[in-house]
Amino acid sequence: PNSSRPSVAGMVIGKIDPKGFPDRKNIGTERYTFTFTIRDDTVYFINVASWGREEYVRGLSNSFRIGDCVVIENPLVQTKDAEKEEKFSPSTSSCYKLLVSENFSTVKLCHDP
């Protein structure tokens, strides 16, 4: 959380299919979310969430599979609310979660340039 431009690499160990929700700010439109879990050590796991347009979220979800190694650049690092988080995401060993933004973050396969 102290890094100004964090970068995290890990193996994808879980994915939850993208879901759409009514956008409260733009009535009549939907926002999409996609959550996945990465492991960067035998005991360290962290959930990663992305919100945004359907095209972005579905494209991100389709860009990697469980078992792939990914690099997440410039995610927003937040302290997780364990009680709230674990209702919707897998339980993890980390006290943080990562948020991936279409405008500020990238997720790519480890072997991509």
N, C-alpha and C positions, 0 to 999 in steps of 0.2 A: 504493500500500500504506500510505501514511501518513494517508489520509483515514478518518475514523471512520464516515462513511456515504457511501461512493462511489456515483456515478451515472455510467453509461457509455451513450452513444448510438452506434449504428452500423447499417450495413446488413447484413442476414443474407446471407452468401455461401455457406453450406453447412449442411446438416443431416444428422444420422445418426439413423435411425429408433430409437424407444425400444426398449429390450431389458429383459427381466426376468432376475433372477438369484436363486437361493435365498438367503434371508436367514439368515446364520449365527447371528444373535442370537435370531431367532424361527423355530425349526424349523417347516417346513411352510408358510411364507409366502414371498413374493417381494418383493424391492425392485426398482425400475425405475430406469433411467438414460436420459438423453437428452443428446446433445451437439450443439452448433451453433457456428458460427464467425461472428464479426462483423468488419466492416472499418469503421474510423472515419476512415481516411485512405487515400491511394493505396498506402502502404507499411506501414500498421499494421493487423495482424490479431490477433485473440485468440480462443481457444477458451473456450466457456462450457459447463459441465456441470451437470446437475441430477440429484439422486437423491431417491427418495421413493416414495410410494404410486403404484400404477398410474394411478389416476384423476387425480392431480396431474400426473404426468409426461406422460401422453397428452394431457391438456388443454393443458398448456404447449406441447407439440409442435404441436398443432392450432391454436394461437392466432396463428400467423404463418407466412409462407412465405418462401422464398428471394427476395430482392429487397426485402423489407419493411424499413423503418427501425424499430428497437426501442430502447426505453430500459430499461436494467437498473438497478434501484435496490437499493442495499444488498447487492451480492454480496460474498461472501468472496473476497478477493484473495489468491492463493497463488503463490509462486514455483514454476514448473513444473520437473519433472525431465524434461528434453528427451528423454533416451533412453527412458524409460518412457512418457511422454505420446505420443510420435509413433508408438508401436506401435498405438495405439487412436484417435488423433485426427489431423486434418491438421496438417502442419507450419506454424507461425506465426512471425511476426517478433518477437512479444512474448516476454519471458522470464517472463511471468506467465500465469495462467489464472484464470478466474472460476468460482466455485461459486454456484449459485442454490439457495436453500433455500425450501421451501414456507412455513416459519414466519417468515422474516426478509427475504426478497427479493421483488421484483416485476419482472415483464417485461411491458411493454405496448408497443403500437404508438405511434410518435412522435406521431400525431395524436389519440390517446386523451386524454381529460381527466385 
